[in-house]
């Protein structure tokens, strides 16, 4: 069974960087598919942030392009999100998911609050 | 970016049909491919893929869920509605990058 699990700090200070890990079991991230980060803001708006492909290329939402980086560790079957210079507007639940067009497996999500 | 518009809420009785609509700001169809997808999300849970490419049932999803539409207008139908279907439903397009989501329709009991 394919499972994704996010991990990382639940509280980040403004202007700092948000870093999250997605651990994947049941499927090797280099075997296929793109691997995305998606966030859901308070009030239900959802935003696709970007993905890393099975070959390691990346594609980011232009709205985040100067602040976001998605990388991976293939030896651990993990991929990572780094979002720089966060503000309170980055407070959201962050999900990792399989896919780059539609998303068929999702992690449980991790709530991240940006606050001093 | 392509904007997807959904009604915020829909009230339905158990056993009846629910029709949830999603309208795109421009066509999300290419040739015979309708690049609209539907998700269900319950409180405290992750979204679950229900329908991909407008009308294809995702793995493990009951046949009471169905999708239709093309161009800019799409519909998710649940027939008959069961108590377990009370949730928020999101449409999402992949015609253009970035993929975008609708604001969600909360299905409520009448």
gemmi code that builds the backbone of each chain (N, CA, C; Angstrom):
import gemmi

chains = {
    "A": [
        ("UNK", (0.844, -1.190, 0.000), (0.000, 0.000, 0.000), (0.885, 1.247, 0.000)),
        ("UNK", (0.552, 2.165, -0.854), (1.320, 3.410, -0.946), (0.887, 4.344, 0.176)),
        ("UNK", (1.856, 4.861, 0.910), (1.567, 5.817, 1.974), (2.564, 6.965, 1.911)),
        ("UNK", (2.062, 8.149, 2.198), (2.888, 9.341, 2.293), (2.676, 9.939, 3.677)),
        ("UNK", (3.746, 10.443, 4.271), (3.657, 11.008, 5.615), (4.514, 12.259, 5.695)),
        ("UNK", (3.870, 13.369, 6.020), (4.588, 14.626, 6.207), (5.130, 14.726, 7.628)),
        ("UNK", (6.233, 15.422, 7.757), (6.766, 15.710, 9.081), (7.502, 17.040, 9.028)),
        ("UNK", (7.562, 17.681, 10.193), (8.232, 18.967, 10.275), (7.645, 19.801, 11.383)),
        ("UNK", (8.259, 20.949, 11.654), (7.785, 21.800, 12.755), (6.415, 22.378, 12.476)),
        ("UNK", (5.625, 22.479, 13.533), (4.293, 23.026, 13.394), (4.247, 24.535, 13.583)),
        ("UNK", (5.358, 25.111, 14.017), (5.404, 26.555, 14.276), (6.694, 27.124, 13.687)),
        ("UNK", (6.549, 28.155, 12.887), (7.697, 28.813, 12.260), (7.548, 30.316, 12.475)),
        ("UNK", (8.649, 30.975, 12.726), (8.611, 32.427, 12.950), (8.620, 33.162, 11.608)),
        ("UNK", (7.964, 34.299, 11.575), (7.990, 35.104, 10.343), (9.416, 35.415, 9.923)),
        ("UNK", (9.640, 35.422, 8.632), (10.910, 35.680, 7.941), (11.823, 34.460, 7.910)),
        ("UNK", (11.484, 33.422, 8.661), (12.314, 32.222, 8.656), (11.880, 31.285, 7.526)),
        ("UNK", (12.523, 30.123, 7.474), (12.213, 29.138, 6.441), (11.386, 28.008, 7.024)),
        ("UNK", (10.456, 27.543, 6.220), (9.623, 26.394, 6.560), (10.214, 25.188, 5.843)),
        ("UNK", (10.460, 24.126, 6.585), (11.035, 22.918, 5.981), (10.210, 21.706, 6.384)),
        ("UNK", (9.759, 20.964, 5.403), (8.950, 19.777, 5.629), (9.513, 18.595, 4.854)),
        ("UNK", (9.265, 17.412, 5.401), (9.693, 16.162, 4.780), (8.475, 15.322, 4.451)),
        ("UNK", (8.505, 14.671, 3.299), (7.475, 13.695, 2.936), (8.156, 12.339, 2.770)),
        ("UNK", (7.779, 11.411, 3.618), (8.324, 10.057, 3.544), (7.334, 9.163, 2.815)),
        ("UNK", (7.818, 8.460, 1.811), (6.957, 7.638, 0.972), (7.285, 6.170, 1.208)),
        ("UNK", (6.269, 5.375, 1.440), (6.430, 3.920, 1.524), (5.489, 3.252, 0.535)),
        ("UNK", (5.885, 2.079, 0.087), (5.055, 1.324, -0.836), (5.268, 1.659, -2.301)),
        ("UNK", (6.114, 2.648, -2.585), (6.418, 3.025, -3.972), (7.732, 3.796, -3.962)),
        ("UNK", (8.564, 3.543, -4.933), (9.850, 4.233, -5.034), (9.688, 5.497, -5.868)),
        ("UNK", (10.081, 6.635, -5.314), (9.785, 7.911, -5.974), (10.537, 8.096, -7.283)),
        ("UNK", (11.547, 7.270, -7.522), (12.259, 7.357, -8.797), (11.646, 6.457, -9.869)),
        ("UNK", (10.631, 5.667, -9.482), (10.031, 4.711, -10.432), (9.063, 5.367, -11.405)),
        ("UNK", (8.508, 6.484, -10.999), (7.540, 7.153, -11.860), (6.795, 8.225, -11.097)),
        ("UNK", (5.983, 8.965, -11.798), (5.124, 10.007, -11.250), (5.912, 11.254, -10.832)),
        ("UNK", (5.174, 12.311, -10.669), (5.670, 13.519, -10.035), (5.205, 13.495, -8.590)),
        ("UNK", (5.898, 14.261, -7.748), (5.642, 14.245, -6.306), (5.481, 15.690, -5.855)),
        ("UNK", (4.254, 15.989, -5.416), (3.834, 17.377, -5.223), (3.695, 17.775, -3.753)),
        ("UNK", (3.758, 19.077, -3.552), (3.342, 19.702, -2.302), (2.138, 20.589, -2.604)),
        ("UNK", (1.143, 20.472, -1.746), (-0.112, 21.215, -1.869), (-0.449, 21.734, -0.480)),
        ("UNK", (-0.988, 22.929, -0.405), (-1.378, 23.450, 0.903), (-2.819, 23.922, 0.886)),
        ("UNK", (-3.419, 23.863, 2.080), (-4.793, 24.299, 2.265), (-4.807, 25.351, 3.355)),
        ("UNK", (-5.266, 26.525, 2.980), (-5.302, 27.641, 3.900), (-6.536, 27.576, 4.796)),
        ("UNK", (-6.503, 28.237, 5.950), (-7.735, 28.414, 6.726), (-8.785, 29.055, 5.825)),
        ("UNK", (-9.992, 28.519, 5.824), (-11.002, 29.016, 4.888), (-11.116, 28.178, 3.633)),
        ("UNK", (-10.272, 27.121, 3.554), (-10.447, 26.064, 2.549), (-9.790, 26.272, 1.195)),
        ("UNK", (-9.206, 27.423, 0.925), (-8.543, 27.571, -0.374), (-7.359, 26.613, -0.458)),
        ("UNK", (-7.234, 25.916, -1.597), (-6.125, 24.991, -1.791), (-5.215, 25.507, -2.883)),
        ("UNK", (-3.910, 25.314, -2.693), (-2.907, 25.806, -3.630), (-1.865, 24.725, -3.896)),
        ("UNK", (-1.668, 24.412, -5.169), (-0.572, 23.532, -5.561), (0.710, 24.352, -5.529)),
        ("UNK", (1.736, 23.826, -4.844), (2.963, 24.590, -4.654), (4.041, 24.211, -5.669)),
        ("UNK", (4.138, 22.936, -5.989), (5.151, 22.500, -6.928), (5.365, 21.014, -6.825)),
        ("UNK", (6.214, 20.495, -7.731), (6.528, 19.082, -7.667), (7.981, 18.830, -8.041)),
        ("UNK", (8.434, 17.643, -7.647), (9.693, 17.106, -8.138), (9.346, 15.831, -8.907)),
        ("UNK", (9.888, 15.685, -10.086), (9.561, 14.535, -10.912), (10.374, 13.317, -10.486)),
        ("UNK", (10.029, 12.173, -11.053), (10.774, 10.959, -10.729), (12.216, 11.033, -11.215)),
        ("UNK", (12.495, 11.920, -12.146), (13.866, 12.093, -12.634), (14.605, 13.214, -11.903)),
        ("UNK", (13.910, 13.934, -11.055), (14.556, 14.963, -10.252), (14.350, 16.391, -10.730)),
        ("UNK", (13.650, 16.574, -11.840), (13.356, 17.940, -12.271), (12.236, 18.516, -11.425)),
        ("UNK", (12.162, 19.825, -11.396), (11.159, 20.484, -10.556), (10.285, 21.433, -11.389)),
        ("UNK", (9.100, 21.697, -10.858), (8.164, 22.638, -11.463), (7.448, 23.318, -10.319)),
        ("UNK", (7.499, 24.646, -10.298), (6.959, 25.385, -9.171), (5.811, 26.287, -9.609)),
        ("UNK", (4.921, 26.556, -8.679), (3.889, 27.553, -8.904), (4.580, 28.917, -9.025)),
        ("UNK", (4.315, 29.633, -10.117), (4.982, 30.932, -10.283), (4.760, 31.884, -9.106)),
        ("UNK", (3.654, 31.719, -8.401), (3.390, 32.607, -7.266), (4.391, 32.396, -6.125)),
        ("UNK", (5.084, 31.275, -6.150), (6.027, 30.935, -5.071), (7.459, 30.820, -5.552)),
        ("UNK", (7.662, 31.036, -6.866), (8.904, 30.591, -7.505), (10.170, 31.116, -6.829)),
        ("UNK", (10.139, 32.336, -6.276), (11.370, 32.874, -5.710), (11.595, 32.392, -4.281)),
        ("UNK", (10.616, 31.742, -3.682), (10.726, 31.342, -2.273), (10.797, 29.840, -2.059)),
        ("UNK", (10.481, 29.036, -3.077), (10.281, 27.608, -2.867), (11.420, 26.774, -3.449)),
        ("UNK", (11.675, 25.663, -2.769), (12.600, 24.671, -3.287), (12.087, 23.291, -2.886)),
        ("UNK", (12.031, 22.385, -3.851), (11.665, 20.999, -3.574), (12.837, 20.123, -3.984)),
        ("UNK", (13.289, 19.322, -3.047), (14.419, 18.433, -3.279), (14.057, 17.030, -2.825)),
        ("UNK", (14.993, 16.106, -2.943), (14.689, 14.730, -2.561), (15.936, 14.024, -2.079)),
        ("UNK", (15.712, 12.937, -1.350), (16.763, 12.005, -0.958), (16.297, 10.629, -1.417)),
        ("UNK", (16.827, 10.184, -2.531), (16.325, 8.930, -3.092), (16.707, 7.731, -2.229)),
        ("UNK", (17.778, 7.852, -1.475), (18.188, 6.729, -0.624), (17.202, 6.495, 0.513)),
        ("UNK", (16.498, 7.552, 0.899), (15.507, 7.437, 1.973), (14.077, 7.445, 1.430)),
        ("UNK", (13.939, 7.576, 0.127), (12.620, 7.654, -0.519), (11.793, 8.801, 0.085)),
        ("UNK", (12.448, 9.939, 0.202), (11.814, 11.130, 0.765), (11.962, 12.309, -0.189)),
        ("UNK", (11.012, 13.220, -0.109), (11.196, 14.495, -0.771), (10.844, 15.612, 0.205)),
        ("UNK", (11.317, 16.811, -0.095), (11.333, 17.876, 0.895), (10.773, 19.170, 0.297)),
        ("UNK", (10.225, 19.969, 1.191), (9.765, 21.308, 0.836), (10.525, 22.318, 1.675)),
        ("UNK", (11.058, 23.334, 1.032), (11.580, 24.483, 1.759), (10.911, 25.726, 1.196)),
        ("UNK", (10.338, 26.507, 2.099), (9.696, 27.763, 1.723), (10.357, 28.867, 2.539)),
        ("UNK", (10.966, 29.800, 1.857), (11.735, 30.845, 2.523), (10.907, 32.087, 2.814)),
        ("UNK", (11.413, 32.874, 3.733), (10.824, 34.183, 4.048), (9.328, 34.101, 4.293)),
        ("UNK", (8.939, 33.213, 5.193), (7.508, 32.992, 5.413), (6.884, 34.181, 6.146)),
        ("UNK", (5.598, 34.347, 5.896), (4.787, 35.333, 6.612), (3.577, 34.613, 7.199)),
        ("UNK", (2.766, 35.370, 7.914), (1.571, 34.757, 8.504), (0.647, 34.200, 7.424)),
        ("UNK", (0.757, 34.712, 6.214), (-0.076, 34.220, 5.122), (0.312, 32.826, 4.654)),
        ("UNK", (1.419, 32.316, 5.145), (1.827, 30.948, 4.817), (1.284, 29.938, 5.825)),
        ("UNK", (0.540, 30.405, 6.811), (-0.120, 29.500, 7.747), (-1.121, 28.643, 6.995)),
        ("UNK", (-0.966, 27.326, 7.085), (-1.788, 26.408, 6.287), (-1.522, 24.986, 6.743)),
        ("UNK", (-2.336, 24.068, 6.233), (-2.029, 22.649, 6.331), (-1.319, 22.242, 5.047)),
        ("UNK", (-0.174, 21.627, 5.203), (0.659, 21.257, 4.065), (0.546, 19.751, 3.814)),
        ("UNK", (0.278, 19.408, 2.563), (0.153, 18.015, 2.155), (1.204, 17.683, 1.108)),
        ("UNK", (1.727, 16.463, 1.185), (2.454, 15.931, 0.050), (1.534, 14.944, -0.670)),
        ("UNK", (1.733, 14.802, -1.963), (0.833, 13.979, -2.762), (1.567, 13.421, -3.968)),
        ("UNK", (1.087, 12.297, -4.457), (1.636, 11.726, -5.682), (0.873, 12.281, -6.873)),
        ("UNK", (1.627, 12.757, -7.846), (1.030, 13.272, -9.081), (1.457, 14.689, -9.345)),
        ("UNK", (1.333, 15.082, -10.608), (1.622, 16.452, -10.983), (0.478, 17.078, -11.746)),
        ("UNK", (-0.460, 16.263, -12.198), (-1.660, 16.765, -12.873), (-2.870, 16.519, -11.992)),
        ("UNK", (-3.157, 15.300, -11.632), (-4.084, 15.019, -10.554), (-3.351, 14.181, -9.508)),
        ("UNK", (-3.957, 14.065, -8.319), (-3.216, 13.605, -7.145), (-3.936, 12.414, -6.524)),
        ("UNK", (-3.332, 11.230, -6.643), (-4.075, 10.036, -6.265), (-3.751, 9.498, -4.879)),
        ("UNK", (-2.634, 9.858, -4.326), (-2.295, 9.505, -2.950), (-1.827, 10.765, -2.242)),
        ("UNK", (-2.320, 10.942, -0.999), (-2.007, 12.133, -0.211), (-1.513, 11.706, 1.168)),
        ("UNK", (-0.657, 12.518, 1.745), (-0.339, 12.354, 3.144), (-1.462, 12.901, 4.012)),
        ("UNK", (-1.343, 12.699, 5.311), (-2.367, 13.157, 6.263), (-2.354, 14.668, 6.433)),
        ("UNK", (-1.238, 15.273, 6.095), (-1.137, 16.719, 6.236), (-0.500, 17.117, 7.547)),
        ("UNK", (0.205, 18.245, 7.522), (0.782, 18.810, 8.739), (0.409, 20.287, 8.796)),
        ("UNK", (-0.129, 20.675, 9.935), (-0.528, 22.073, 10.092), (0.695, 22.889, 10.497)),
        ("UNK", (0.950, 23.950, 9.768), (2.057, 24.840, 10.063), (1.512, 26.231, 10.334)),
        ("UNK", (1.873, 26.757, 11.473), (1.481, 28.114, 11.854), (2.707, 29.013, 11.804)),
        ("UNK", (2.559, 30.149, 11.160), (3.630, 31.145, 11.138), (3.261, 32.237, 12.123)),
        ("UNK", (4.046, 32.325, 13.178), (3.740, 33.288, 14.234), (4.995, 33.551, 15.045)),
        ("UNK", (5.079, 34.782, 15.545), (6.219, 35.101, 16.400), (5.933, 34.746, 17.857)),
    ],
    "B": [
        ("UNK", (-3.842, 32.301, -14.218), (-4.255, 30.991, -13.721), (-5.733, 30.760, -14.032)),
        ("UNK", (-6.115, 29.504, -14.232), (-7.514, 29.161, -14.468), (-8.258, 29.160, -13.134)),
        ("UNK", (-9.341, 29.910, -13.081), (-10.146, 30.021, -11.862), (-11.311, 29.044, -11.960)),
        ("UNK", (-11.504, 28.279, -10.901), (-12.606, 27.320, -10.827), (-13.604, 27.802, -9.781)),
        ("UNK", (-14.876, 27.863, -10.171), (-15.910, 28.394, -9.290), (-16.897, 27.301, -8.910)),
        ("UNK", (-17.085, 27.118, -7.607), (-18.043, 26.168, -7.073), (-18.999, 26.897, -6.136)),
        ("UNK", (-20.220, 26.405, -6.026), (-21.140, 26.915, -5.008), (-20.610, 26.488, -3.648)),
        ("UNK", (-20.736, 27.346, -2.635), (-20.139, 27.027, -1.322), (-20.776, 25.833, -0.632)),
        ("UNK", (-22.089, 25.639, -0.832), (-22.765, 24.576, -0.102), (-23.936, 24.037, -0.902)),
        ("UNK", (-24.286, 22.787, -0.568), (-25.432, 22.134, -1.195), (-26.095, 21.266, -0.137)),
        ("UNK", (-27.393, 21.450, 0.051), (-28.153, 20.643, 1.008), (-28.898, 19.543, 0.267)),
        ("UNK", (-28.797, 18.335, 0.790), (-29.397, 17.181, 0.133), (-29.964, 16.220, 1.172)),
        ("UNK", (-30.970, 15.455, 0.800), (-31.527, 14.429, 1.681), (-30.855, 13.090, 1.387)),
        ("UNK", (-30.718, 12.281, 2.445), (-30.153, 10.953, 2.246), (-30.998, 10.170, 1.256)),
        ("UNK", (-30.331, 9.430, 0.378), (-31.028, 8.640, -0.621), (-31.341, 9.375, -1.906)),
        ("UNK", (-31.169, 10.711, -1.877), (-31.436, 11.513, -3.065), (-30.159, 11.719, -3.879)),
        ("UNK", (-30.325, 12.385, -5.024), (-29.192, 12.700, -5.893), (-28.614, 14.045, -5.527)),
        ("UNK", (-27.275, 14.115, -5.490), (-26.591, 15.397, -5.300), (-25.808, 15.713, -6.564)),
        ("UNK", (-25.948, 16.948, -7.028), (-25.232, 17.389, -8.224), (-24.393, 18.602, -7.856)),
        ("UNK", (-23.084, 18.442, -7.927), (-22.142, 19.501, -7.550), (-21.485, 20.017, -8.823)),
        ("UNK", (-21.502, 21.323, -8.986), (-21.026, 21.928, -10.230), (-19.706, 22.652, -10.038)),
        ("UNK", (-18.979, 22.757, -11.135), (-17.698, 23.475, -11.165), (-17.598, 24.145, -12.531)),
        ("UNK", (-17.348, 25.442, -12.506), (-17.213, 26.188, -13.760), (-15.811, 26.771, -13.843)),
        ("UNK", (-15.158, 26.558, -14.969), (-13.806, 27.067, -15.193), (-13.832, 28.380, -15.956)),
        ("UNK", (-12.845, 29.220, -15.695), (-12.763, 30.533, -16.340), (-12.361, 30.423, -17.806)),
        ("UNK", (-11.855, 29.272, -18.219), (-11.578, 28.978, -19.626), (-11.616, 27.468, -19.788)),
        ("UNK", (-11.668, 27.027, -21.025), (-11.799, 25.602, -21.274), (-10.647, 24.809, -20.666)),
        ("UNK", (-10.984, 23.676, -20.059), (-9.957, 22.778, -19.523), (-9.933, 21.465, -20.311)),
        ("UNK", (-10.472, 21.501, -21.520), (-10.485, 20.323, -22.379), (-9.456, 20.469, -23.488)),
        ("UNK", (-8.776, 19.377, -23.797), (-7.871, 19.304, -24.944), (-8.289, 18.089, -25.732)),
        ("UNK", (-8.727, 18.330, -26.981), (-9.175, 17.214, -27.825), (-10.222, 16.430, -27.057)),
        ("UNK", (-10.030, 15.145, -26.868), (-11.039, 14.339, -26.162), (-10.767, 14.250, -24.663)),
        ("UNK", (-9.756, 14.953, -24.197), (-9.411, 14.887, -22.783), (-9.984, 16.090, -22.033)),
        ("UNK", (-10.741, 15.777, -21.003), (-11.317, 16.803, -20.146), (-10.550, 16.782, -18.832)),
        ("UNK", (-9.710, 17.806, -18.643), (-8.706, 17.756, -17.576), (-9.225, 18.363, -16.275)),
        ("UNK", (-10.320, 17.798, -15.808), (-10.948, 18.188, -14.551), (-11.030, 16.971, -13.641)),
        ("UNK", (-10.737, 17.185, -12.362), (-10.684, 16.087, -11.410), (-11.451, 16.494, -10.166)),
        ("UNK", (-11.916, 15.504, -9.411), (-12.747, 15.761, -8.226), (-12.192, 15.034, -7.008)),
        ("UNK", (-12.272, 15.731, -5.858), (-11.797, 15.188, -4.600), (-12.879, 15.344, -3.534)),
        ("UNK", (-12.833, 14.440, -2.566), (-13.667, 14.524, -1.370), (-12.747, 14.752, -0.178)),
        ("UNK", (-13.138, 15.652, 0.702), (-12.372, 15.830, 1.930), (-13.308, 15.910, 3.119)),
        ("UNK", (-13.035, 15.069, 4.105), (-13.763, 15.105, 5.367), (-12.909, 15.817, 6.402)),
        ("UNK", (-13.539, 16.403, 7.437), (-12.769, 17.136, 8.448), (-11.670, 16.274, 9.056)),
        ("UNK", (-10.475, 16.835, 9.146), (-9.351, 16.138, 9.753), (-8.696, 15.087, 8.885)),
        ("UNK", (-9.172, 14.939, 7.649), (-8.611, 13.945, 6.747), (-7.999, 14.623, 5.530)),
        ("UNK", (-7.182, 13.863, 4.818), (-6.642, 14.358, 3.573), (-7.662, 14.240, 2.457)),
        ("UNK", (-7.520, 15.034, 1.404), (-8.402, 14.860, 0.242), (-8.242, 13.472, -0.359)),
        ("UNK", (-9.336, 12.999, -0.953), (-9.347, 11.695, -1.615), (-9.772, 11.897, -3.059)),
        ("UNK", (-9.001, 11.348, -3.984), (-9.364, 11.458, -5.399), (-10.590, 10.593, -5.686)),
        ("UNK", (-11.626, 11.206, -6.254), (-12.844, 10.485, -6.627), (-12.905, 10.202, -8.126)),
        ("UNK", (-12.709, 11.245, -8.908), (-12.887, 11.211, -10.357), (-11.688, 11.904, -10.996)),
        ("UNK", (-11.103, 11.292, -12.019), (-10.049, 11.956, -12.771), (-10.434, 12.083, -14.235)),
        ("UNK", (-9.951, 13.106, -14.849), (-10.280, 13.438, -16.245), (-11.786, 13.385, -16.482)),
        ("UNK", (-12.468, 14.059, -15.608), (-13.896, 14.387, -15.713), (-14.849, 13.244, -15.430)),
        ("UNK", (-14.525, 12.010, -15.868), (-15.527, 10.957, -15.796), (-14.975, 9.591, -15.395)),
        ("UNK", (-13.705, 9.535, -15.051), (-13.082, 8.248, -14.711), (-13.059, 8.051, -13.207)),
        ("UNK", (-13.662, 6.949, -12.757), (-13.749, 6.664, -11.334), (-12.386, 6.205, -10.818)),
        ("UNK", (-11.917, 6.840, -9.759), (-10.642, 6.437, -9.163), (-10.791, 5.085, -8.473)),
        ("UNK", (-9.671, 4.459, -8.234), (-9.650, 3.126, -7.644), (-10.340, 3.106, -6.279)),
        ("UNK", (-11.230, 2.139, -6.097), (-11.884, 1.955, -4.805), (-13.061, 2.870, -4.533)),
        ("UNK", (-13.403, 3.732, -5.489), (-14.502, 4.674, -5.280), (-15.816, 4.028, -5.707)),
        ("UNK", (-16.856, 4.123, -4.873), (-18.128, 3.463, -5.213), (-18.771, 4.064, -6.460)),
        ("UNK", (-19.538, 3.217, -7.130), (-20.138, 3.606, -8.408), (-21.257, 4.631, -8.261)),
        ("UNK", (-21.652, 4.968, -7.034), (-22.659, 6.019, -6.877), (-22.076, 7.402, -7.181)),
        ("UNK", (-20.748, 7.471, -7.289), (-20.089, 8.712, -7.711), (-19.876, 8.669, -9.226)),
        ("UNK", (-20.176, 9.776, -9.886), (-19.914, 9.863, -11.315), (-19.612, 11.313, -11.675)),
        ("UNK", (-18.912, 11.487, -12.787), (-18.566, 12.824, -13.231), (-18.852, 13.002, -14.702)),
        ("UNK", (-19.136, 14.244, -15.075), (-19.416, 14.541, -16.471), (-19.022, 15.978, -16.761)),
        ("UNK", (-19.043, 16.304, -18.035), (-18.784, 17.677, -18.445), (-17.655, 17.787, -19.441)),
        ("UNK", (-17.559, 18.965, -20.013), (-16.476, 19.281, -20.944), (-16.375, 20.798, -21.077)),
        ("UNK", (-15.259, 21.243, -21.625), (-15.088, 22.682, -21.822), (-14.907, 23.418, -20.511)),
        ("UNK", (-15.917, 24.164, -20.132), (-15.830, 24.953, -18.896), (-16.786, 24.492, -17.802)),
        ("UNK", (-17.686, 23.571, -18.084), (-18.718, 23.185, -17.114), (-18.665, 21.705, -16.794)),
        ("UNK", (-18.522, 21.420, -15.515), (-18.358, 20.043, -15.057), (-19.257, 19.774, -13.875)),
        ("UNK", (-19.605, 18.497, -13.704), (-20.528, 18.088, -12.654), (-20.044, 16.816, -11.999)),
        ("UNK", (-20.138, 16.798, -10.677), (-19.958, 15.580, -9.894), (-21.333, 15.195, -9.374)),
        ("UNK", (-21.732, 13.949, -9.615), (-23.032, 13.466, -9.155), (-22.833, 12.347, -8.150)),
        ("UNK", (-23.596, 12.419, -7.076), (-23.619, 11.342, -6.086), (-25.058, 10.852, -6.029)),
        ("UNK", (-25.259, 9.586, -6.361), (-26.618, 9.052, -6.400), (-26.647, 7.561, -6.084)),
        ("UNK", (-27.245, 7.170, -4.974), (-27.875, 8.013, -3.961), (-26.873, 8.484, -2.912)),
        ("UNK", (-27.163, 9.622, -2.296), (-26.307, 10.134, -1.231), (-26.459, 9.280, 0.026)),
        ("UNK", (-25.308, 8.932, 0.590), (-25.285, 8.214, 1.854), (-24.691, 9.106, 2.936)),
        ("UNK", (-24.912, 8.734, 4.176), (-24.434, 9.547, 5.300), (-22.916, 9.750, 5.241)),
        ("UNK", (-22.201, 8.733, 4.772), (-20.741, 8.814, 4.696), (-20.255, 9.807, 3.642)),
        ("UNK", (-21.154, 10.300, 2.807), (-20.767, 11.224, 1.741), (-20.762, 12.678, 2.193)),
        ("UNK", (-21.185, 12.923, 3.409), (-21.187, 14.303, 3.915), (-19.737, 14.749, 4.088)),
        ("UNK", (-19.352, 15.743, 3.290), (-17.954, 16.154, 3.173), (-17.907, 17.405, 2.309)),
        ("UNK", (-16.708, 17.889, 2.082), (-16.502, 18.990, 1.142), (-15.879, 18.424, -0.126)),
        ("UNK", (-16.365, 18.884, -1.268), (-15.924, 18.381, -2.565), (-15.232, 19.492, -3.354)),
        ("UNK", (-14.078, 19.150, -3.907), (-13.269, 20.113, -4.651), (-13.075, 19.641, -6.095)),
        ("UNK", (-13.181, 20.571, -7.029), (-12.735, 20.292, -8.388), (-11.320, 20.845, -8.548)),
        ("UNK", (-10.609, 20.332, -9.534), (-9.213, 20.740, -9.775), (-8.918, 20.536, -11.255)),
        ("UNK", (-8.257, 21.512, -11.870), (-7.947, 21.397, -13.300), (-6.464, 21.195, -13.515)),
        ("UNK", (-6.144, 20.492, -14.591), (-4.740, 20.303, -14.967), (-4.512, 20.684, -16.432)),
        ("UNK", (-5.423, 21.491, -16.993), (-5.250, 21.933, -18.391), (-4.036, 22.835, -18.520)),
        ("UNK", (-3.847, 23.708, -17.564), (-2.699, 24.619, -17.565), (-1.992, 24.567, -16.226)),
        ("UNK", (-0.696, 24.788, -16.260), (0.065, 24.916, -15.033), (0.040, 26.383, -14.597)),
        ("UNK", (-0.188, 26.672, -13.321), (-0.269, 25.712, -12.223), (-1.634, 25.048, -12.140)),
        ("UNK", (-1.697, 23.788, -11.713), (-2.995, 23.194, -11.399), (-3.688, 24.057, -10.354)),
        ("UNK", (-4.989, 24.219, -10.500), (-5.739, 25.033, -9.559), (-6.967, 24.276, -9.075)),
        ("UNK", (-7.447, 24.676, -7.898), (-8.581, 24.036, -7.247), (-9.745, 25.012, -7.147)),
        ("UNK", (-10.945, 24.463, -7.151), (-12.106, 25.252, -6.800), (-12.142, 25.495, -5.304)),
        ("UNK", (-13.056, 26.367, -4.876), (-13.148, 26.725, -3.475), (-13.837, 25.689, -2.599)),
        ("UNK", (-14.388, 24.652, -3.222), (-15.027, 23.592, -2.457), (-16.515, 23.795, -2.304)),
        ("UNK", (-17.264, 22.693, -2.330), (-18.702, 22.685, -2.057), (-18.944, 21.770, -0.874)),
        ("UNK", (-19.511, 22.324, 0.161), (-19.803, 21.545, 1.367), (-21.170, 20.892, 1.207)),
        ("UNK", (-21.189, 19.579, 1.221), (-22.432, 18.841, 1.104), (-23.034, 18.677, 2.496)),
        ("UNK", (-24.258, 19.149, 2.654), (-24.921, 19.140, 3.952), (-26.224, 18.366, 3.851)),
        ("UNK", (-26.694, 17.903, 4.988), (-27.970, 17.199, 5.029), (-29.115, 18.174, 5.178)),
        ("UNK", (-30.170, 17.909, 4.414), (-31.371, 18.742, 4.524), (-32.109, 18.363, 5.783)),
    ],
}
model = gemmi.Model(1)
for chain_id, residues in chains.items():
    chain = gemmi.Chain(chain_id)
    for i, (resn, *xyz) in enumerate(residues, 1):
        res = gemmi.Residue()
        res.name, res.seqid = resn, gemmi.SeqId(i, " ")
        for name, pos in zip(("N", "CA", "C"), xyz):
            atom = gemmi.Atom()
            atom.name, atom.element = name, gemmi.Element(name[0])
            atom.pos, atom.b_iso = gemmi.Position(*pos), 0.0
            res.add_atom(atom)
        chain.add_residue(res)
    model.add_chain(chain)
structure = gemmi.Structure()
structure.add_model(model)
structure.setup_entities()
